Amino acid sequence: MKADWDIFCCVVDNYGDIGVTWRLARQLVAEHGLAVRLWVDDLTAFARLCPDADTQAARQWQQGVEVCHWLPDWQPTSVPDLIIGAFACQLPAAYVQAMVDNPRPPLWINLEYLSAEHWVEGCHGLPSPQPNGLRKVFFFPGFTAKTGGLLREASLLARREAFEQNPAARQAFLQGLGVTPTSDARLISLFAYENPALASWLDALAGDSRGNHLLVPEGRVLGDVQAWLGVDALQAGSVVVRGALTVQILPFVSQDEYDQLLWCCDFNAVRGEDSFVRAQWAARPLLWHIYVQEEYAHWEKLEAFLDHYVVGLSPAAKVALVDLWRAWNMDRDMGQAWQQVLEHWAELDQHARRWSAAQAAQPDLATALVQFYRNSL
């Protein structure tokens, strides 16, 4: 079957790039009836998110998506109606030439990284003139009506609400991961890059008057957790208690399971782009570990998002949230910032729900892409 759309993904940062493109491809197939080919240059990373995937297959079908191994030795293939190059990845030169030679040149979308910076609205949807005459357009995900929106499946919030209203489903999911938190423990998920600020946060959690149960999926932050605990070789299933803090290591889970993990927790520390967006749909207080860029350019992106997110918070709760996020991303002491957040917990929890609902009132990214394509015809 000829593809309607092609999506190209070059895996740069572990799972962020493939996480976004895999989720987008699935939604385009399931909700918009498109035939989608997802070209991936690292099938090992893909298999962590899709456990059924074959890391040796040149071509395979997963959840309705045709997944193709993007090899350096490019072989000629048909060109569909629309091509998405995710995050400015360089398409094969022979493929671009095939686009030029096509009797009806396709629309070429450059899907950009997520940002809340003010200039994004002005650049979203702008053409990028190509010497070969192809139509290439910048498409920016974002948090306002003048951007492309966020990835969100049509049934996502309804599924979350059904899960929240079913304590037995929550218990069964956690038990499936080997997690049995005490009834009064604060359940926290931690998915982050390496972070020197982690130790001071763990100190605060361990010294708390209330129990904290920290769930850590296998990943890059594991080394910092091990260093703080003073143990070696933590792995999925490991459980270590220090004071009021229980640290439990979880296996790397599929995207759908990760959503449920976020829904189970009272607070979610997330990283990058894909898990950051999913934590917002979880409607819980969250902490974002933004991907580090040269010359601290990521701090501007952090502040831009905070400018949007804190609207509606009381002055004291706003200060508490901003101080925590800055401490986490600027290698500062987390202890006092965490205590401030605890003092405003109820307000921050309600705010997270309002933010999720407000974002869900806007078109989702997949729908925005489909509509943009139809308008371009």
ROTI-436681 format. One line per field, with one value per residue (C-alpha): residue number from 0; residue in three letters; x, y, z. Coordinates in steps of 0.1 Angstrom, whole numbers, plus 5000, padded with zeros to 4 digits. Example, Ala and Ser with C-alpha at 12.3 -4.5 7.8 and 13.67 -1.06 7.14 Angstrom:
<atoms>
keti <- c(0;1);
vexdo <- c(ALA;SER);
X <- c(5123;5137);
Y <- c(4955;4989);
Z <- c(5078;5071);
</atoms>
This chain:
<atoms>
keti <- c(0;1;2;3;4;5;6;7;8;9;10;11;12;13;14;15;16;17;18;19;20;21;22;23;24;25;26;27;28;29;30;31;32;33;34;35;36;37;38;39;40;41;42;43;44;45;46;47;48;49;50;51;52;53;54;55;56;57;58;59;60;61;62;63;64;65;66;67;68;69;70;71;72;73;74;75;76;77;78;79;80;81;82;83;84;85;86;87;88;89;90;91;92;93;94;95;96;97;98;99;100;101;102;103;104;105;106;107;108;109;110;111;112;113;114;115;116;117;118;119;120;121;122;123;124;125;126;127;128;129;130;131;132;133;134;135;136;137;138;139;140;141;142;143;144;145;146;147;148;149;150;151;152;153;154;155;156;157;158;159;160;161;162;163;164;165;166;167;168;169;170;171;172;173;174;175;176;177;178;179;180;181;182;183;184;185;186;187;188;189;190;191;192;193;194;195;196;197;198;199;200;201;202;203;204;205;206;207;208;209;210;211;212;213;214;215;216;217;218;219;220;221;222;223;224;225;226;227;228;229;230;231;232;233;234;235;236;237;238;239;240;241;242;243;244;245;246;247;248;249;250;251;252;253;254;255;256;257;258;259;260;261;262;263;264;265;266;267;268;269;270;271;272;273;274;275;276;277;278;279;280;281;282;283;284;285;286;287;288;289;290;291;292;293;294;295;296;297;298;299;300;301;302;303;304;305;306;307;308;309;310;311;312;313;314;315;316;317;318;319;320;321;322;323;324;325;326;327;328;329;330;331;332;333;334;335;336;337;338;339;340;341;342;343;344;345;346;347;348;349;350;351;352;353;354;355;356;357;358;359;360;361;362;363;364;365;366;367;368;369;370;371;372;373;374;375;376);
vexdo <- c(MET;LYS;ALA;ASP;TRP;ASP;ILE;PHE;CYS;CYS;VAL;VAL;ASP;ASN;TYR;GLY;ASP;ILE;GLY;VAL;THR;TRP;ARG;LEU;ALA;ARG;GLN;LEU;VAL;ALA;GLU;HIS;GLY;LEU;ALA;VAL;ARG;LEU;TRP;VAL;ASP;ASP;LEU;THR;ALA;PHE;ALA;ARG;LEU;CYS;PRO;ASP;ALA;ASP;THR;GLN;ALA;ALA;ARG;GLN;TRP;GLN;GLN;GLY;VAL;GLU;VAL;CYS;HIS;TRP;LEU;PRO;ASP;TRP;GLN;PRO;THR;SER;VAL;PRO;ASP;LEU;ILE;ILE;GLY;ALA;PHE;ALA;CYS;GLN;LEU;PRO;ALA;ALA;TYR;VAL;GLN;ALA;MET;VAL;ASP;ASN;PRO;ARG;PRO;PRO;LEU;TRP;ILE;ASN;LEU;GLU;TYR;LEU;SER;ALA;GLU;HIS;TRP;VAL;GLU;GLY;CYS;HIS;GLY;LEU;PRO;SER;PRO;GLN;PRO;ASN;GLY;LEU;ARG;LYS;VAL;PHE;PHE;PHE;PRO;GLY;PHE;THR;ALA;LYS;THR;GLY;GLY;LEU;LEU;ARG;GLU;ALA;SER;LEU;LEU;ALA;ARG;ARG;GLU;ALA;PHE;GLU;GLN;ASN;PRO;ALA;ALA;ARG;GLN;ALA;PHE;LEU;GLN;GLY;LEU;GLY;VAL;THR;PRO;THR;SER;ASP;ALA;ARG;LEU;ILE;SER;LEU;PHE;ALA;TYR;GLU;ASN;PRO;ALA;LEU;ALA;SER;TRP;LEU;ASP;ALA;LEU;ALA;GLY;ASP;SER;ARG;GLY;ASN;HIS;LEU;LEU;VAL;PRO;GLU;GLY;ARG;VAL;LEU;GLY;ASP;VAL;GLN;ALA;TRP;LEU;GLY;VAL;ASP;ALA;LEU;GLN;ALA;GLY;SER;VAL;VAL;VAL;ARG;GLY;ALA;LEU;THR;VAL;GLN;ILE;LEU;PRO;PHE;VAL;SER;GLN;ASP;GLU;TYR;ASP;GLN;LEU;LEU;TRP;CYS;CYS;ASP;PHE;ASN;ALA;VAL;ARG;GLY;GLU;ASP;SER;PHE;VAL;ARG;ALA;GLN;TRP;ALA;ALA;ARG;PRO;LEU;LEU;TRP;HIS;ILE;TYR;VAL;GLN;GLU;GLU;TYR;ALA;HIS;TRP;GLU;LYS;LEU;GLU;ALA;PHE;LEU;ASP;HIS;TYR;VAL;VAL;GLY;LEU;SER;PRO;ALA;ALA;LYS;VAL;ALA;LEU;VAL;ASP;LEU;TRP;ARG;ALA;TRP;ASN;MET;ASP;ARG;ASP;MET;GLY;GLN;ALA;TRP;GLN;GLN;VAL;LEU;GLU;HIS;TRP;ALA;GLU;LEU;ASP;GLN;HIS;ALA;ARG;ARG;TRP;SER;ALA;ALA;GLN;ALA;ALA;GLN;PRO;ASP;LEU;ALA;THR;ALA;LEU;VAL;GLN;PHE;TYR;ARG;ASN;SER;LEU);
X <- c(5000;5014;5020;5000;5026;5062;5078;5116;5132;5169;5173;5196;5186;5177;5139;5126;5128;5114;5089;5073;5073;5061;5032;5024;5025;5002;4977;4976;4968;4943;4924;4928;4929;4963;4988;5020;5056;5079;5116;5138;5176;5179;5155;5170;5158;5124;5121;5124;5091;5076;5086;5071;5094;5121;5154;5167;5137;5142;5104;5077;5042;5035;5001;4991;5023;5048;5081;5112;5148;5164;5198;5228;5225;5192;5172;5147;5111;5078;5071;5038;5017;5033;5067;5076;5112;5112;5134;5154;5167;5184;5164;5184;5195;5181;5147;5147;5154;5126;5103;5114;5109;5074;5047;5029;5056;5046;5043;5074;5069;5098;5084;5102;5110;5084;5089;5069;5091;5072;5088;5073;5039;5054;5073;5047;5034;5060;5074;5111;5119;5139;5162;5147;5112;5098;5072;5087;5070;5080;5055;5059;5041;5032;5009;4988;4962;4987;5009;5005;4994;5004;5002;4970;4950;4912;4905;4934;4918;4887;4910;4929;4897;4883;4916;4915;4880;4890;4912;4914;4929;4955;4964;4966;4989;5012;5013;5022;5053;5059;5050;5031;5032;5019;4985;4999;5031;5035;5041;5066;5080;5115;5126;5155;5189;5220;5215;5237;5207;5192;5210;5196;5161;5166;5179;5146;5124;5143;5140;5103;5077;5056;5067;5078;5079;5101;5096;5126;5123;5157;5175;5202;5195;5202;5238;5230;5205;5231;5256;5232;5222;5259;5250;5261;5242;5207;5183;5147;5131;5156;5141;5161;5148;5165;5146;5112;5122;5117;5135;5123;5137;5112;5118;5116;5080;5060;5044;5009;5022;5042;5010;4994;5025;5021;4984;4993;5017;5011;5041;5060;5096;5100;5125;5129;5097;5076;5074;5070;5038;5025;5030;5009;4981;4984;4972;4995;5021;5053;5089;5106;5142;5148;5174;5207;5219;5251;5254;5224;5200;5176;5171;5153;5130;5124;5114;5092;5072;5070;5056;5027;5022;5021;4993;4965;4986;4988;5020;5034;5026;5041;5073;5075;5070;5094;5121;5118;5121;5151;5168;5164;5176;5204;5221;5209;5199;5164;5157;5141;5124;5107;5095;5079;5061;5048;5032;5012;5005;4967;4968;4995;4975;4943;4963;4978;4942;4931;4962;4956;4919;4929;4954;4930;4905;4929;4934;4960;4991;4981;4947;4965;4989;4961;4941;4972;4977;4941;4942;4973;4957);
Y <- c(5000;5034;5057;5090;5105;5099;5108;5109;5105;5108;5095;5121;5122;5087;5086;5121;5123;5088;5092;5122;5108;5073;5088;5111;5083;5061;5089;5098;5062;5055;5088;5102;5070;5079;5053;5064;5053;5061;5061;5055;5054;5036;5007;4998;5030;5025;4990;5004;5023;4995;4962;4942;4958;4938;4957;4938;4943;4966;4970;4961;4970;4981;4993;5002;5021;5010;5013;5014;5013;5044;5033;5053;5034;5049;5028;5044;5045;5061;5097;5103;5135;5149;5145;5154;5159;5158;5183;5195;5161;5159;5139;5116;5136;5110;5111;5149;5146;5122;5148;5173;5148;5139;5151;5166;5178;5170;5193;5192;5199;5207;5197;5218;5212;5223;5258;5285;5313;5343;5342;5308;5322;5344;5316;5289;5280;5302;5288;5280;5287;5259;5264;5233;5247;5223;5236;5234;5248;5254;5238;5245;5226;5250;5261;5288;5290;5305;5274;5238;5226;5195;5158;5145;5115;5121;5097;5106;5127;5104;5074;5093;5102;5067;5054;5080;5069;5032;5026;4989;4997;5019;4992;4965;4987;4995;4958;4948;4970;4955;4988;4987;5021;5028;5045;5078;5080;5106;5088;5106;5096;5106;5106;5130;5136;5135;5163;5175;5190;5156;5149;5179;5169;5134;5147;5167;5137;5115;5140;5147;5142;5123;5092;5096;5067;5076;5056;5058;5042;5030;5058;5084;5097;5063;5070;5100;5080;5053;5079;5094;5060;5048;5016;5000;4983;4995;4978;4973;4959;4974;4990;5010;5029;5060;5078;5088;5080;5047;5046;5020;5013;5005;4989;5011;5009;5015;5049;5038;5024;5055;5075;5053;5057;5095;5092;5071;5096;5127;5145;5139;5149;5146;5155;5166;5170;5138;5130;5167;5169;5137;5150;5180;5157;5138;5170;5166;5190;5185;5194;5197;5189;5207;5195;5214;5236;5255;5289;5282;5288;5263;5286;5310;5282;5273;5308;5312;5281;5293;5327;5308;5281;5303;5325;5322;5311;5332;5352;5329;5297;5312;5320;5285;5268;5290;5286;5248;5246;5270;5251;5218;5232;5255;5231;5249;5235;5219;5216;5250;5252;5218;5229;5260;5238;5215;5246;5253;5218;5220;5251;5237;5205;5224;5246;5215;5203;5238;5240;5205;5214;5247;5231;5203;5230;5237;5215;5188;5186;5157;5173;5207;5190;5173;5205;5224;5199;5200;5238;5237;5217);
Z <- c(5000;4990;5020;5023;5045;5053;5087;5090;5125;5133;5168;5185;5222;5233;5231;5227;5189;5183;5211;5194;5159;5169;5189;5160;5134;5155;5159;5122;5114;5141;5141;5106;5085;5069;5056;5073;5069;5098;5088;5118;5118;5152;5156;5190;5205;5188;5203;5238;5232;5211;5226;5198;5172;5154;5155;5125;5101;5072;5071;5096;5106;5142;5153;5118;5110;5084;5102;5079;5088;5075;5063;5050;5018;5006;4982;4958;4971;4962;4973;4992;4993;5025;5041;5076;5085;5123;5141;5111;5102;5068;5043;5019;4988;4965;4982;4979;4942;4939;4955;4929;4900;4912;4888;4918;4942;4978;5008;5030;5067;5089;5123;5149;5186;5211;5225;5243;5232;5218;5184;5176;5168;5142;5125;5127;5092;5074;5041;5038;5001;4985;4955;4939;4941;4967;4992;5026;5057;5093;5117;5154;5182;5210;5238;5221;5194;5170;5171;5160;5195;5214;5207;5223;5212;5211;5239;5261;5288;5290;5295;5322;5340;5338;5353;5381;5390;5392;5422;5414;5380;5396;5421;5395;5373;5402;5413;5378;5382;5416;5434;5467;5482;5517;5518;5531;5510;5483;5450;5428;5393;5383;5346;5341;5327;5349;5375;5403;5420;5426;5458;5476;5465;5477;5510;5514;5505;5529;5558;5552;5579;5553;5534;5498;5473;5443;5411;5388;5353;5341;5324;5325;5360;5376;5382;5403;5423;5429;5440;5466;5479;5480;5463;5430;5402;5407;5383;5376;5408;5432;5463;5488;5518;5533;5561;5548;5512;5494;5460;5436;5401;5374;5340;5309;5299;5267;5260;5270;5303;5310;5307;5334;5356;5354;5362;5393;5408;5429;5413;5381;5373;5335;5309;5273;5252;5249;5287;5294;5273;5287;5323;5314;5302;5335;5353;5382;5396;5376;5373;5339;5333;5300;5276;5281;5252;5246;5263;5285;5256;5273;5302;5279;5268;5304;5314;5283;5294;5330;5318;5303;5330;5361;5349;5375;5404;5436;5439;5466;5447;5416;5434;5449;5415;5396;5423;5422;5384;5384;5411;5393;5360;5373;5397;5428;5462;5460;5497;5505;5471;5476;5511;5495;5469;5497;5513;5482;5471;5469;5447;5424;5421;5411;5387;5369;5362;5349;5327;5312;5305;5289;5266;5257;5245;5216;5185;5189;5168;5146;5138;5131;5107;5088;5086;5074;5047;5035;5034;5013;4985);
</atoms>
